[in-house]
Amino acid sequence: MNDPQELTMEVLRARMRAAGVTIAETRLAMVRKLLDDALAPVRRLDARTIKTVEPAVTFAPVQEARHE
């Protein structure tokens, strides 16, 4: 585990606690590897090369008057 971005068992356990997920101790190594592999493409991205866009427009629901 020389890669500083590689997911450690401590980080995995912290994420599990935060998410409220229970995984058998015997499965943790497999889950760590799968999650590490799944995150690899995201970690390779250079966020500085991604074009920024304007913030998304949000709409607040308006209470319409009912005509009964």
Protein Blocks (a to p, Z undefined) as FASTA:
>chain_A
ZZfkbccfklmmmmmmmnopacdfklmmmmmmmmmmmmmmmmmpcfklpccddddddddd
ddddddZZ
